[in-house]
Amino acid sequence: MVMSRAAIRYAKAILETAVSSGNAAKVNDDMSSIVASVAGSAELSEFLSSPIISSEVKMSALKEVFAAVQSETNSLFRLLQENKRFEILADVAMQFNAQFDEMNGVELAKVTTAFPITADLQNKVLAKIATISDKKITIENIVDPSIIGGFILRIGDKQYNASVANRLQELRREFSN
């Protein structure tokens, strides 16, 4: 996903404010909630990006939906209202989460499997990743039945493909030569 420069700048500003007030972890929780809410509701996403709906109505709705958020998150809402940029709210929240994780030395590992990963398998993957990386790792499981079996591990810009589909493709290449 390509983040807009504006979303990155808003996220950086809110992160700096939250860190200086000692409230960064709670604001990170707010941002995670915003990402999940917008991703889980097509209506909310359309509502925020609609040019027909006034920014006052959007602000009022956000205050109702996210009533228990921190003051820094409310500041973000006000800033987006002033600049009429509510359509980038989810991007700002996503970017905030990424910057917060980076600041705390946490890296996201995406594990693509043909089936949902179990807690036992997740612990084994975390143990293996700990031997490779010195950062704290969080795992995001992506289920893709087309890989048939095995897994694809992506950490940052590194990828390890141990899927059955990849191995079959390698065999096809070998036999075709």
OpenMM code with the backbone's topology and positions (N, CA, C; nanometers):
from openmm import Vec3, app, unit

residues = "MET VAL MET SER ARG ALA ALA ILE ARG TYR ALA LYS ALA ILE LEU GLU THR ALA VAL SER SER GLY ASN ALA ALA LYS VAL ASN ASP ASP MET SER SER ILE VAL ALA SER VAL ALA GLY SER ALA GLU LEU SER GLU PHE LEU SER SER PRO ILE ILE SER SER GLU VAL LYS MET SER ALA LEU LYS GLU VAL PHE ALA ALA VAL GLN SER GLU THR ASN SER LEU PHE ARG LEU LEU GLN GLU ASN LYS ARG PHE GLU ILE LEU ALA ASP VAL ALA MET GLN PHE ASN ALA GLN PHE ASP GLU MET ASN GLY VAL GLU LEU ALA LYS VAL THR THR ALA PHE PRO ILE THR ALA ASP LEU GLN ASN LYS VAL LEU ALA LYS ILE ALA THR ILE SER ASP LYS LYS ILE THR ILE GLU ASN ILE VAL ASP PRO SER ILE ILE GLY GLY PHE ILE LEU ARG ILE GLY ASP LYS GLN TYR ASN ALA SER VAL ALA ASN ARG LEU GLN GLU LEU ARG ARG GLU PHE SER ASN".split()
positions = [
    Vec3(0.0848, -0.1174, 0.0000),
    Vec3(0.0000, 0.0000, 0.0000),
    Vec3(0.0895, 0.1239, 0.0000),
    Vec3(0.0585, 0.2158, -0.0873),
    Vec3(0.1359, 0.3378, -0.0972),
    Vec3(0.0727, 0.4435, -0.0062),
    Vec3(0.1516, 0.4924, 0.0868),
    Vec3(0.1040, 0.5952, 0.1794),
    Vec3(0.1278, 0.7326, 0.1170),
    Vec3(0.0338, 0.8203, 0.1388),
    Vec3(0.0547, 0.9563, 0.0909),
    Vec3(0.1540, 1.0258, 0.1829),
    Vec3(0.2249, 1.1207, 0.1278),
    Vec3(0.3208, 1.1962, 0.2098),
    Vec3(0.2495, 1.2680, 0.3229),
    Vec3(0.1294, 1.3148, 0.2943),
    Vec3(0.0523, 1.3846, 0.3975),
    Vec3(0.0241, 1.2918, 0.5150),
    Vec3(-0.0147, 1.1670, 0.4863),
    Vec3(-0.0444, 1.0713, 0.5936),
    Vec3(0.0797, 1.0463, 0.6784),
    Vec3(0.1942, 1.0360, 0.6138),
    Vec3(0.3195, 1.0133, 0.6866),
    Vec3(0.3501, 1.1327, 0.7768),
    Vec3(0.3303, 1.2527, 0.7246),
    Vec3(0.3595, 1.3731, 0.8038),
    Vec3(0.2647, 1.3882, 0.9220),
    Vec3(0.1356, 1.3654, 0.8987),
    Vec3(0.0390, 1.3726, 1.0088),
    Vec3(0.0753, 1.2700, 1.1161),
    Vec3(0.1063, 1.1474, 1.0737),
    Vec3(0.1390, 1.0415, 1.1687),
    Vec3(0.2630, 1.0778, 1.2502),
    Vec3(0.3627, 1.1313, 1.1831),
    Vec3(0.4866, 1.1689, 1.2523),
    Vec3(0.4592, 1.2784, 1.3549),
    Vec3(0.3765, 1.3759, 1.3180),
    Vec3(0.3449, 1.4859, 1.4100),
    Vec3(0.2674, 1.4355, 1.5318),
    Vec3(0.1700, 1.3495, 1.5098),
    Vec3(0.0911, 1.2960, 1.6209),
    Vec3(0.1786, 1.2063, 1.7090),
    Vec3(0.2684, 1.1300, 1.6482),
    Vec3(0.3580, 1.0448, 1.7260),
    Vec3(0.4485, 1.1298, 1.8151),
    Vec3(0.5036, 1.2368, 1.7602),
    Vec3(0.5893, 1.3248, 1.8406),
    Vec3(0.5124, 1.3848, 1.9578),
    Vec3(0.3894, 1.4266, 1.9325),
    Vec3(0.3050, 1.4828, 2.0380),
    Vec3(0.2753, 1.3778, 2.1452),
    Vec3(0.2405, 1.2564, 2.0995),
    Vec3(0.2067, 1.1487, 2.1934),
    Vec3(0.3280, 1.1069, 2.2761),
    Vec3(0.4447, 1.1023, 2.2151),
    Vec3(0.5664, 1.0648, 2.2878),
    Vec3(0.5995, 1.1707, 2.3918),
    Vec3(0.5876, 1.2975, 2.3535),
    Vec3(0.6207, 1.4045, 2.4490),
    Vec3(0.5246, 1.4084, 2.5672),
    Vec3(0.4013, 1.3632, 2.5464),
    Vec3(0.3062, 1.3600, 2.6570),
    Vec3(0.3089, 1.2262, 2.7314),
    Vec3(0.3909, 1.1320, 2.6836),
    Vec3(0.4007, 1.0014, 2.7489),
    Vec3(0.2798, 0.9130, 2.7256),
    Vec3(0.2089, 0.9378, 2.6174),
    Vec3(0.0828, 0.8709, 2.5909),
    Vec3(0.0868, 0.7898, 2.4614),
    Vec3(0.2053, 0.7608, 2.4102),
    Vec3(0.2188, 0.7008, 2.2775),
    Vec3(0.1530, 0.5628, 2.2670),
    Vec3(0.1647, 0.4801, 2.3681),
    Vec3(0.1078, 0.3452, 2.3619),
    Vec3(-0.0447, 0.3496, 2.3529),
    Vec3(-0.1065, 0.4397, 2.4298),
    Vec3(-0.2529, 0.4507, 2.4260),
    Vec3(-0.2999, 0.5073, 2.2923),
    Vec3(-0.2256, 0.6032, 2.2384),
    Vec3(-0.2612, 0.6592, 2.1076),
    Vec3(-0.2430, 0.5521, 1.9999),
    Vec3(-0.1410, 0.4667, 2.0153),
    Vec3(-0.1207, 0.3566, 1.9213),
    Vec3(-0.2415, 0.2624, 1.9227),
    Vec3(-0.2963, 0.2382, 2.0420),
    Vec3(-0.4175, 0.1568, 2.0523),
    Vec3(-0.5338, 0.2235, 1.9800),
    Vec3(-0.5464, 0.3564, 1.9952),
    Vec3(-0.6507, 0.4311, 1.9242),
    Vec3(-0.6361, 0.4126, 1.7736),
    Vec3(-0.5123, 0.4263, 1.7268),
    Vec3(-0.4866, 0.4177, 1.5827),
    Vec3(-0.5155, 0.2773, 1.5309),
    Vec3(-0.4833, 0.1761, 1.6097),
    Vec3(-0.5148, 0.0383, 1.5709),
    Vec3(-0.6652, 0.0196, 1.5600),
    Vec3(-0.7373, 0.0791, 1.6529),
    Vec3(-0.8835, 0.0730, 1.6508),
    Vec3(-0.9401, 0.1423, 1.5266),
    Vec3(-0.8819, 0.2562, 1.4915),
    Vec3(-0.9271, 0.3295, 1.3724),
    Vec3(-0.9025, 0.2468, 1.2472),
    Vec3(-0.7832, 0.1879, 1.2353),
    Vec3(-0.7512, 0.1057, 1.1184),
    Vec3(-0.8502, -0.0099, 1.1066),
    Vec3(-0.8745, -0.0788, 1.2173),
    Vec3(-0.9656, -0.1934, 1.2165),
    Vec3(-1.1083, -0.1503, 1.1824),
    Vec3(-1.1519, -0.0371, 1.2372),
    Vec3(-1.2883, 0.0099, 1.2123),
    Vec3(-1.3093, 0.0497, 1.0673),
    Vec3(-1.2153, 0.1228, 1.0107),
    Vec3(-1.2290, 0.1668, 0.8720),
    Vec3(-1.2161, 0.0481, 0.7770),
    Vec3(-1.1230, -0.0432, 0.8052),
    Vec3(-1.1056, -0.1608, 0.7203),
    Vec3(-1.2270, -0.2535, 0.7288),
    Vec3(-1.2891, -0.2597, 0.8449),
    Vec3(-1.4021, -0.3494, 0.8651),
    Vec3(-1.5363, -0.2937, 0.8241),
    Vec3(-1.5401, -0.1666, 0.7875),
    Vec3(-1.6682, -0.1050, 0.7526),
    Vec3(-1.6551, -0.0244, 0.6232),
    Vec3(-1.7089, -0.0800, 0.5174),
    Vec3(-1.7071, -0.0087, 0.3891),
    Vec3(-1.7866, 0.1215, 0.4001),
    Vec3(-1.8916, 0.1208, 0.4821),
    Vec3(-1.9732, 0.2411, 0.4982),
    Vec3(-1.8919, 0.3538, 0.5621),
    Vec3(-1.8140, 0.3216, 0.6656),
    Vec3(-1.7320, 0.4224, 0.7317),
    Vec3(-1.6263, 0.4767, 0.6364),
    Vec3(-1.5661, 0.3884, 0.5594),
    Vec3(-1.4648, 0.4298, 0.4627),
    Vec3(-1.5250, 0.5238, 0.3581),
    Vec3(-1.6412, 0.4873, 0.3042),
    Vec3(-1.7089, 0.5729, 0.2054),
    Vec3(-1.7519, 0.7052, 0.2675),
    Vec3(-1.7988, 0.6993, 0.3904),
    Vec3(-1.8428, 0.8183, 0.4621),
    Vec3(-1.7279, 0.9175, 0.4756),
    Vec3(-1.6109, 0.8685, 0.5170),
    Vec3(-1.4957, 0.9565, 0.5375),
    Vec3(-1.4432, 1.0148, 0.4071),
    Vec3(-1.4549, 0.9410, 0.2981),
    Vec3(-1.4002, 0.9887, 0.1711),
    Vec3(-1.5026, 1.0644, 0.0862),
    Vec3(-1.6264, 1.0702, 0.1298),
    Vec3(-1.7304, 1.1373, 0.0523),
    Vec3(-1.7118, 1.2899, 0.0515),
    Vec3(-1.7040, 1.3498, -0.0670),
    Vec3(-1.6909, 1.4956, -0.0748),
    Vec3(-1.8234, 1.5680, -0.0475),
    Vec3(-1.9325, 1.4955, -0.0491),
    Vec3(-2.0649, 1.5547, -0.0297),
    Vec3(-2.0924, 1.5830, 0.1179),
    Vec3(-2.0410, 1.4989, 0.2051),
    Vec3(-2.0658, 1.5124, 0.3486),
    Vec3(-1.9707, 1.6173, 0.4055),
    Vec3(-2.0257, 1.7096, 0.4812),
    Vec3(-1.9440, 1.8188, 0.5356),
    Vec3(-1.8473, 1.7677, 0.6417),
    Vec3(-1.7384, 1.8403, 0.6602),
    Vec3(-1.6379, 1.7991, 0.7584),
    Vec3(-1.6929, 1.8076, 0.9006),
    Vec3(-1.7915, 1.8949, 0.9247),
    Vec3(-1.8533, 1.9047, 1.0577),
    Vec3(-1.9297, 1.7770, 1.0908),
    Vec3(-2.0021, 1.7240, 0.9910),
    Vec3(-2.0783, 1.6004, 1.0114),
    Vec3(-1.9812, 1.4843, 1.0343),
    Vec3(-1.8733, 1.4806, 0.9578),
    Vec3(-1.7730, 1.3757, 0.9744),
    Vec3(-1.7104, 1.3827, 1.1135),
    Vec3(-1.6784, 1.5039, 1.1569),
    Vec3(-1.6180, 1.5228, 1.2889),
    Vec3(-1.7127, 1.4747, 1.3980),
    Vec3(-1.8394, 1.5114, 1.3861),
    Vec3(-1.9394, 1.4704, 1.4839),
    Vec3(-1.9504, 1.3180, 1.4895),
    Vec3(-1.9512, 1.2549, 1.3728),
    Vec3(-1.9622, 1.1088, 1.3675),
    Vec3(-1.8386, 1.0423, 1.4283),
    Vec3(-1.7209, 1.0956, 1.3978),
    Vec3(-1.5978, 1.0378, 1.4531),
    Vec3(-1.5936, 1.0505, 1.6051),
    Vec3(-1.6426, 1.1628, 1.6567),
    Vec3(-1.6444, 1.1802, 1.8023),
    Vec3(-1.7388, 1.0797, 1.8685),
    Vec3(-1.8454, 1.0425, 1.7982),
    Vec3(-1.9369, 0.9422, 1.8521),
    Vec3(-1.8793, 0.8020, 1.8418),
    Vec3(-1.8257, 0.7698, 1.7247),
    Vec3(-1.7721, 0.6357, 1.7025),
    Vec3(-1.6492, 0.6106, 1.7892),
    Vec3(-1.5626, 0.7108, 1.8002),
    Vec3(-1.4392, 0.6973, 1.8773),
    Vec3(-1.4443, 0.7899, 1.9994),
    Vec3(-1.5437, 0.7691, 2.0833),
    Vec3(-1.5662, 0.8574, 2.1986),
    Vec3(-1.4575, 0.8465, 2.3047),
    Vec3(-1.3959, 0.7310, 2.3179),
    Vec3(-1.3018, 0.7090, 2.4282),
    Vec3(-1.1556, 0.7256, 2.3873),
    Vec3(-1.1286, 0.7982, 2.2802),
    Vec3(-0.9899, 0.8119, 2.2348),
    Vec3(-0.9139, 0.9175, 2.3150),
    Vec3(-0.7830, 0.9131, 2.3026),
    Vec3(-0.6948, 1.0062, 2.3720),
    Vec3(-0.7049, 1.1466, 2.3118),
    Vec3(-0.6571, 1.2448, 2.3861),
    Vec3(-0.6634, 1.3839, 2.3404),
    Vec3(-0.5810, 1.4051, 2.2131),
    Vec3(-0.4698, 1.3327, 2.1989),
    Vec3(-0.3878, 1.3458, 2.0775),
    Vec3(-0.4641, 1.2972, 1.9546),
    Vec3(-0.5436, 1.1927, 1.9713),
    Vec3(-0.6238, 1.1409, 1.8604),
    Vec3(-0.7333, 1.2418, 1.8246),
    Vec3(-0.7938, 1.3017, 1.9261),
    Vec3(-0.8921, 1.4075, 1.8997),
    Vec3(-0.8267, 1.5261, 1.8292),
    Vec3(-0.7024, 1.5557, 1.8635),
    Vec3(-0.6291, 1.6628, 1.7955),
    Vec3(-0.6115, 1.6301, 1.6472),
    Vec3(-0.5835, 1.5037, 1.6191),
    Vec3(-0.5721, 1.4597, 1.4795),
    Vec3(-0.7043, 1.4811, 1.4069),
    Vec3(-0.8156, 1.4431, 1.4704),
    Vec3(-0.9467, 1.4635, 1.4101),
    Vec3(-0.9687, 1.6111, 1.3775),
    Vec3(-0.9351, 1.6995, 1.4741),
    Vec3(-0.9535, 1.8439, 1.4513),
    Vec3(-0.8651, 1.8941, 1.3378),
    Vec3(-0.7438, 1.8455, 1.3330),
    Vec3(-0.6511, 1.8858, 1.2277),
    Vec3(-0.7014, 1.8404, 1.0903),
    Vec3(-0.7505, 1.7186, 1.0821),
    Vec3(-0.8051, 1.6684, 0.9562),
    Vec3(-0.9312, 1.7460, 0.9169),
    Vec3(-1.0095, 1.7857, 1.0168),
    Vec3(-1.1289, 1.8658, 0.9876),
    Vec3(-1.0894, 2.0018, 0.9313),
    Vec3(-0.9935, 2.0685, 0.9955),
    Vec3(-0.9496, 2.2005, 0.9493),
    Vec3(-0.8975, 2.1957, 0.8058),
    Vec3(-0.8270, 2.0882, 0.7737),
    Vec3(-0.7670, 2.0771, 0.6409),
    Vec3(-0.8518, 1.9980, 0.5416),
    Vec3(-0.9705, 1.9561, 0.5855),
    Vec3(-1.0623, 1.8790, 0.5020),
    Vec3(-0.9918, 1.7570, 0.4405),
    Vec3(-0.9294, 1.6763, 0.5279),
    Vec3(-0.8517, 1.5606, 0.4833),
    Vec3(-0.8951, 1.4306, 0.5518),
    Vec3(-1.0220, 1.4184, 0.5883),
    Vec3(-1.0673, 1.2989, 0.6589),
    Vec3(-1.0449, 1.1707, 0.5790),
    Vec3(-1.0344, 1.1806, 0.4462),
    Vec3(-1.0183, 1.0604, 0.3634),
    Vec3(-0.8862, 0.9880, 0.3909),
    Vec3(-0.7890, 1.0560, 0.4501),
    Vec3(-0.6600, 0.9909, 0.4777),
    Vec3(-0.6480, 0.9415, 0.6219),
    Vec3(-0.7565, 0.9453, 0.6976),
    Vec3(-0.7524, 0.9051, 0.8385),
    Vec3(-0.6968, 0.7644, 0.8572),
    Vec3(-0.7450, 0.6680, 0.7799),
    Vec3(-0.6980, 0.5291, 0.7953),
    Vec3(-0.5496, 0.5184, 0.7596),
    Vec3(-0.5068, 0.5899, 0.6568),
    Vec3(-0.3648, 0.5884, 0.6191),
    Vec3(-0.2780, 0.6490, 0.7286),
    Vec3(-0.3258, 0.7575, 0.7887),
    Vec3(-0.2513, 0.8213, 0.8980),
    Vec3(-0.2393, 0.7230, 1.0153),
    Vec3(-0.3493, 0.6582, 1.0488),
    Vec3(-0.3496, 0.5636, 1.1604),
    Vec3(-0.2553, 0.4462, 1.1326),
    Vec3(-0.2592, 0.3944, 1.0096),
    Vec3(-0.1722, 0.2840, 0.9724),
    Vec3(-0.0250, 0.3256, 0.9797),
    Vec3(0.0033, 0.4450, 0.9297),
    Vec3(0.1401, 0.4951, 0.9315),
    Vec3(0.1866, 0.5204, 1.0756),
    Vec3(0.0963, 0.5689, 1.1605),
    Vec3(0.1287, 0.5893, 1.3021),
    Vec3(0.1711, 0.4568, 1.3641),
    Vec3(0.0914, 0.3511, 1.3405),
    Vec3(0.1243, 0.2192, 1.3953),
    Vec3(0.2619, 0.1722, 1.3480),
    Vec3(0.2916, 0.1924, 1.2212),
    Vec3(0.4209, 0.1503, 1.1664),
    Vec3(0.5357, 0.2289, 1.2307),
    Vec3(0.5188, 0.3597, 1.2444),
    Vec3(0.6239, 0.4419, 1.3046),
    Vec3(0.6410, 0.4106, 1.4532),
    Vec3(0.5302, 0.3833, 1.5219),
    Vec3(0.5365, 0.3470, 1.6635),
    Vec3(0.6143, 0.2162, 1.6806),
    Vec3(0.5823, 0.1180, 1.5956),
    Vec3(0.6527, -0.0099, 1.6017),
    Vec3(0.8015, 0.0083, 1.5728),
    Vec3(0.8331, 0.0877, 1.4719),
    Vec3(0.9733, 0.1123, 1.4373),
    Vec3(1.0472, 0.1789, 1.5536),
    Vec3(0.9813, 0.2749, 1.6171),
    Vec3(1.0404, 0.3455, 1.7302),
    Vec3(1.0706, 0.2492, 1.8456),
    Vec3(0.9867, 0.1483, 1.8626),
    Vec3(1.0016, 0.0526, 1.9717),
    Vec3(1.0768, -0.0738, 1.9311),
    Vec3(1.1350, -0.0743, 1.8113),
    Vec3(1.2127, -0.1899, 1.7670),
    Vec3(1.1298, -0.3118, 1.7367),
    Vec3(1.0056, -0.2911, 1.6957),
    Vec3(0.9174, -0.4023, 1.6618),
    Vec3(0.9060, -0.4096, 1.5095),
    Vec3(0.9199, -0.5306, 1.4563),
    Vec3(0.9115, -0.5487, 1.3125),
    Vec3(0.7995, -0.6476, 1.2825),
    Vec3(0.7311, -0.6259, 1.1713),
    Vec3(0.6206, -0.7119, 1.1306),
    Vec3(0.6723, -0.8218, 1.0395),
    Vec3(0.6379, -0.9450, 1.0729),
    Vec3(0.6700, -1.0594, 0.9881),
    Vec3(0.5393, -1.1097, 0.9301),
    Vec3(0.5323, -1.1128, 0.7978),
    Vec3(0.4121, -1.1652, 0.7320),
    Vec3(0.4384, -1.3099, 0.6939),
    Vec3(0.3566, -1.3984, 0.7467),
    Vec3(0.3695, -1.5405, 0.7192),
    Vec3(0.2473, -1.5826, 0.6388),
    Vec3(0.2716, -1.6202, 0.5142),
    Vec3(0.1645, -1.6655, 0.4270),
    Vec3(0.1629, -1.8177, 0.4299),
    Vec3(0.0469, -1.8727, 0.4643),
    Vec3(0.0305, -2.0174, 0.4705),
    Vec3(-0.0960, -2.0561, 0.3955),
    Vec3(-0.1089, -2.1859, 0.3677),
    Vec3(-0.2271, -2.2344, 0.2980),
    Vec3(-0.3461, -2.2502, 0.3930),
    Vec3(-0.3186, -2.2464, 0.5218),
    Vec3(-0.4220, -2.2621, 0.6242),
    Vec3(-0.3915, -2.1665, 0.7388),
    Vec3(-0.4889, -2.1341, 0.8235),
    Vec3(-0.4616, -2.0451, 0.9369),
    Vec3(-0.3559, -2.1050, 1.0294),
    Vec3(-0.2643, -2.0229, 1.0726),
    Vec3(-0.1522, -2.0660, 1.1557),
    Vec3(-0.2007, -2.0927, 1.2987),
    Vec3(-0.1532, -2.2009, 1.3589),
    Vec3(-0.1914, -2.2346, 1.4961),
    Vec3(-0.0985, -2.1623, 1.5934),
    Vec3(-0.1370, -2.1570, 1.7181),
    Vec3(-0.0559, -2.0909, 1.8205),
    Vec3(0.0786, -2.1621, 1.8365),
    Vec3(0.0787, -2.2950, 1.8299),
    Vec3(0.2024, -2.3715, 1.8420),
    Vec3(0.2970, -2.3406, 1.7260),
    Vec3(0.2424, -2.3392, 1.6056),
    Vec3(0.3232, -2.3080, 1.4874),
    Vec3(0.3736, -2.1637, 1.4921),
    Vec3(0.2894, -2.0742, 1.5408),
    Vec3(0.3301, -1.9335, 1.5532),
    Vec3(0.4486, -1.9212, 1.6489),
    Vec3(0.4458, -1.9931, 1.7603),
    Vec3(0.5575, -1.9906, 1.8556),
    Vec3(0.6861, -2.0446, 1.7931),
    Vec3(0.6746, -2.1513, 1.7115),
    Vec3(0.7916, -2.2066, 1.6428),
    Vec3(0.8491, -2.1057, 1.5438),
    Vec3(0.7607, -2.0371, 1.4705),
    Vec3(0.8052, -1.9355, 1.3740),
    Vec3(0.8746, -1.8216, 1.4476),
    Vec3(0.8164, -1.7767, 1.5587),
    Vec3(0.8779, -1.6691, 1.6377),
    Vec3(1.0157, -1.7099, 1.6896),
    Vec3(1.0293, -1.8352, 1.7329),
    Vec3(1.1580, -1.8841, 1.7821),
    Vec3(1.2612, -1.8850, 1.6696),
    Vec3(1.2203, -1.9265, 1.5511),
    Vec3(1.3126, -1.9292, 1.4372),
    Vec3(1.3523, -1.7873, 1.3964),
    Vec3(1.2561, -1.6963, 1.3950),
    Vec3(1.2832, -1.5582, 1.3567),
    Vec3(1.3768, -1.4931, 1.4582),
    Vec3(1.3657, -1.5294, 1.5839),
    Vec3(1.4513, -1.4727, 1.6880),
    Vec3(1.5986, -1.5025, 1.6624),
    Vec3(1.6276, -1.6135, 1.5941),
    Vec3(1.7659, -1.6455, 1.5610),
    Vec3(1.8178, -1.5605, 1.4449),
    Vec3(1.7257, -1.5050, 1.3667),
    Vec3(1.7622, -1.4252, 1.2483),
    Vec3(1.7660, -1.2762, 1.2798),
    Vec3(1.6685, -1.2297, 1.3573),
    Vec3(1.6520, -1.0863, 1.3809),
    Vec3(1.6668, -1.0535, 1.5291),
    Vec3(1.7240, -0.9367, 1.5570),
    Vec3(1.7391, -0.8944, 1.6962),
    Vec3(1.6231, -0.8064, 1.7418),
    Vec3(1.5262, -0.7811, 1.6526),
    Vec3(1.4108, -0.6984, 1.6877),
    Vec3(1.2988, -0.7845, 1.7443),
    Vec3(1.2059, -0.7174, 1.8128),
    Vec3(1.0843, -0.7855, 1.8562),
    Vec3(0.9982, -0.8042, 1.7320),
    Vec3(0.9398, -0.9196, 1.7172),
    Vec3(0.8650, -0.9526, 1.5967),
    Vec3(0.7177, -0.9752, 1.6302),
    Vec3(0.6304, -0.9186, 1.5473),
    Vec3(0.4888, -0.9519, 1.5533),
    Vec3(0.4554, -1.0239, 1.4234),
    Vec3(0.3702, -1.1220, 1.4320),
    Vec3(0.3375, -1.2037, 1.3146),
    Vec3(0.1985, -1.1690, 1.2634),
    Vec3(0.1913, -1.1504, 1.1327),
    Vec3(0.0624, -1.1354, 1.0646),
    Vec3(0.0491, -1.2560, 0.9738),
    Vec3(-0.0578, -1.3324, 0.9923),
    Vec3(-0.0795, -1.4518, 0.9109),
    Vec3(-0.1712, -1.4181, 0.7949),
    Vec3(-0.1246, -1.4498, 0.6750),
    Vec3(-0.2047, -1.4319, 0.5539),
    Vec3(-0.2337, -1.5718, 0.5015),
    Vec3(-0.3610, -1.6023, 0.4821),
    Vec3(-0.3996, -1.7337, 0.4335),
    Vec3(-0.4192, -1.7257, 0.2823),
    Vec3(-0.3430, -1.8098, 0.2095),
    Vec3(-0.3502, -1.8140, 0.0639),
    Vec3(-0.3433, -1.9601, 0.0203),
    Vec3(-0.4585, -2.0225, -0.0056),
    Vec3(-0.4593, -2.1646, -0.0422),
    Vec3(-0.3805, -2.1960, -0.1700),
    Vec3(-0.3548, -2.0967, -0.2531),
    Vec3(-0.2841, -2.1214, -0.3791),
    Vec3(-0.1381, -2.1627, -0.3590),
    Vec3(-0.0819, -2.1428, -0.2401),
    Vec3(0.0568, -2.1857, -0.2181),
    Vec3(0.0645, -2.3350, -0.1857),
    Vec3(-0.0498, -2.3997, -0.1761),
    Vec3(-0.0682, -2.5434, -0.1572),
    Vec3(-0.0214, -2.5903, -0.0191),
    Vec3(0.0974, -2.5610, 0.0192),
    Vec3(0.1517, -2.6019, 0.1488),
    Vec3(0.2790, -2.5242, 0.1761),
    Vec3(0.3384, -2.5474, 0.2908),
    Vec3(0.4582, -2.4738, 0.3276),
    Vec3(0.4221, -2.3329, 0.3720),
    Vec3(0.5165, -2.2393, 0.3502),
    Vec3(0.4916, -2.1016, 0.3938),
    Vec3(0.5803, -2.0053, 0.3162),
    Vec3(0.5432, -1.8790, 0.3216),
    Vec3(0.6248, -1.7703, 0.2694),
    Vec3(0.6416, -1.6729, 0.3848),
    Vec3(0.7666, -1.6443, 0.4207),
    Vec3(0.7965, -1.5538, 0.5306),
    Vec3(0.8552, -1.4259, 0.4742),
    Vec3(0.7960, -1.3116, 0.5108),
    Vec3(0.8470, -1.1821, 0.4666),
    Vec3(0.8682, -1.0943, 0.5893),
    Vec3(0.9945, -1.0506, 0.6071),
    Vec3(1.0292, -0.9574, 0.7141),
    Vec3(1.0975, -0.8394, 0.6482),
    Vec3(1.0323, -0.7252, 0.6542),
    Vec3(1.0871, -0.6068, 0.5887),
    Vec3(1.0979, -0.6310, 0.4397),
    Vec3(1.2186, -0.6196, 0.3855),
    Vec3(1.2374, -0.6412, 0.2425),
    Vec3(1.2966, -0.7791, 0.2121),
    Vec3(1.3025, -0.8659, 0.3117),
    Vec3(1.3549, -1.0014, 0.2925),
    Vec3(1.2386, -1.0991, 0.2836),
    Vec3(1.2535, -1.1965, 0.1935),
    Vec3(1.1489, -1.2967, 0.1781),
    Vec3(1.2114, -1.4345, 0.1664),
    Vec3(1.1508, -1.5301, 0.2363),
    Vec3(1.1913, -1.6697, 0.2273),
    Vec3(1.0689, -1.7474, 0.1827),
    Vec3(1.0789, -1.8108, 0.0648),
    Vec3(0.9654, -1.8813, 0.0076),
    Vec3(0.9880, -2.0310, 0.0191),
    Vec3(0.9174, -2.0943, 0.1110),
    Vec3(0.9257, -2.2388, 0.1301),
    Vec3(0.7910, -2.3027, 0.0981),
    Vec3(0.7215, -2.2469, -0.0012),
    Vec3(0.5894, -2.2992, -0.0363),
    Vec3(0.6009, -2.4138, -0.1359),
    Vec3(0.5027, -2.4996, -0.1349),
    Vec3(0.4978, -2.6110, -0.2284),
    Vec3(0.4816, -2.5574, -0.3700),
    Vec3(0.3996, -2.4543, -0.3866),
    Vec3(0.3792, -2.3947, -0.5193),
    Vec3(0.5110, -2.3430, -0.5767),
    Vec3(0.5939, -2.2824, -0.4952),
    Vec3(0.7238, -2.2319, -0.5402),
    Vec3(0.8154, -2.3475, -0.5813),
    Vec3(0.8153, -2.4524, -0.5015),
    Vec3(0.8991, -2.5690, -0.5338),
    Vec3(0.8542, -2.6335, -0.6638),
    Vec3(0.7225, -2.6436, -0.6861),
    Vec3(0.6705, -2.6987, -0.8113),
    Vec3(0.7123, -2.6126, -0.9302),
    Vec3(0.7088, -2.4823, -0.9115),
    Vec3(0.7496, -2.3913, -1.0179),
    Vec3(0.8985, -2.4079, -1.0497),
    Vec3(0.9804, -2.4258, -0.9465),
    Vec3(1.1238, -2.4494, -0.9680),
    Vec3(1.1458, -2.5795, -1.0458),
    Vec3(1.0712, -2.6843, -1.0105),
    Vec3(1.0835, -2.8122, -1.0819),
    Vec3(1.0423, -2.7951, -1.2276),
    Vec3(0.9347, -2.7214, -1.2550),
    Vec3(0.8906, -2.6956, -1.3920),
    Vec3(1.0013, -2.6284, -1.4719),
    Vec3(1.0667, -2.5298, -1.4098),
    Vec3(1.1759, -2.4599, -1.4785),
    Vec3(1.2917, -2.5536, -1.5085),
    Vec3(1.3248, -2.6393, -1.4119),
    Vec3(1.4346, -2.7340, -1.4317),
    Vec3(1.4048, -2.8306, -1.5451),
    Vec3(1.2817, -2.8820, -1.5513),
    Vec3(1.2462, -2.9779, -1.6540),
    Vec3(1.2312, -2.9138, -1.7910),
    Vec3(1.1981, -2.7872, -1.7964),
    Vec3(1.1808, -2.7205, -1.9251),
    Vec3(1.3140, -2.6830, -1.9893),
    Vec3(1.4212, -2.6827, -1.9115),
    Vec3(1.5542, -2.6475, -1.9669),
    Vec3(1.6252, -2.7655, -2.0235),
] * unit.nanometer
topology = app.Topology()
chain = topology.addChain("A")
for resn in residues:
    res = topology.addResidue(resn, chain)
    for name in ("N", "CA", "C"):
        topology.addAtom(name, app.Element.getBySymbol(name[0]), res)
